[in-house]
Amino acid sequence: MAIKTRLTDFFGIAHPIILAPMTPAAGGALASAVADAGALGLLGGGYADRQWYDEQRGKVTNPKVGCGFITWAVENDPELFDRALQDLPKAMMMSFSDPAKLAPRVKAAGVPLICQIHTLEHAKRAIDVGADVLVAQGTEAGGHGLTARSTMPFVPSVVDLVSRTAPSVLVVAAGGIADGRGLAASLMLGADGILMGTRFWATQESLIHQAAKDKVVAASGDETIRTTVYDIVREKAWPEIYTGRLLRNDFISKWHGRESELRTMHQDERAKVDAAWESGDYDTANVTVGEAVGLINDLPSARDVVTRTIEEASHRLTAYSPSLRLAS
């Protein structure tokens, strides 16, 4: 069973699904498993940590895997960026901040450029610098993003903009999508496919501690929050407009709303967070997932996620069509 779209045609893949390049979840094993299943796997380059990149690049077993970076972070290491373009030329995804500085390198390498966007102005900028694919991410998504737009109204707005100004550019929906219902809905909104993070985060191949995965299976979408506390404690230089959506825990309850105080104590608190991450204490360490966590109740393989998503979307797209009646 397959659903063919412009996205599948463009990348030569079987299914219109992209793995979000999450760090640390989307390591070489997860990216390869998604690619093996016929979707587009992206290695999570994240903050451009060379040691992590080299280790996980060595675990990529499918030649059709691409990569993704946090744009403002990898700008500080263009050599690593160029190496990733050579190592993983299937696609390069850039997220968070203006892609203009690095986009020419992607185009010169002949690698498809995917730009994550959160506003229509972001979309226009990405089109101007040569993006082949726009990932329209709503605020429901896990990890970093804006509070500005929700997926349902944002995606068709981007589709309309693209159809008027750059019809060859593809649009991918992201944020709150974790199953075939989300894929079917995204296609009806005019998207060419979907990018999923949280659903792949909670899989067998994901580089996430089992204790964190177990918390996700037990959680509901009501339990997430947008916050900056972990960026502060880890001294990550995120632009002020971006916050991260995470699963609420004791650490967030303690420090959310006390960010100024946390900045004066971040060294001591970071030691606690780092130790908690290593030990599997996710009442202190962060669980970076989105509202789609409420749709997750198991920990399947990445292949099973892809297969189930396509089967459910196909069913949803065809189940009601024979009975539709249009009033005259």
TAPENOR-V508532 format. One line per field, one symbol per residue. phi: phi as a letter, one per 20 degrees, with the letter a starting at -180 (. if undefined). burial: + if it has 16 or more other ideal C-beta (glycine too) atoms within 10 Angstrom, else -. A space follows every 10 residues. Layout:
phi: ???
burial: ???
//
This chain:
phi: .bcecfffff emdececcff ffdefeefff gffffgende ecfeflemef ffgfffgfdf ddfdedbbcf gfffgebfff gffffffcef acddcmogef fdggffffem egdddeccbf fgffffffeo fecdeedeff ffmfrdefce ggefgfffgf fffedbfefe ccebondbaf fffffffffo fercdddgff gecfefecgg fffffffeed ffedbebdff fffeleefgg fecdecfgbf ffgfdfncff fffecfffff gfffffffen eeedfedecd ffgfedcbce ffffffffff fffffffdfd ffdfcdfe
burial: --+-++++-+ +-++++++++ ++++++++++ ++++++++++ +++++++++- -++--++--+ ---+++++++ +++++-+--+ +-+++-++++ +++++++++- -++--++--- ++++++++++ -++-+++-++ ++++++++++ ++++++--+- +--++++++- ++---+--++ ++++++++++ -++++++-++ ++++++++++ +++-+++++- -++-++--+- +-+++-++++ +++----+-- -++++++-+- ++--++---- -+---+--+- --+--++--- ++-+++++++ ++++++--++ -++-+++-++ -+++-++--- --------
//
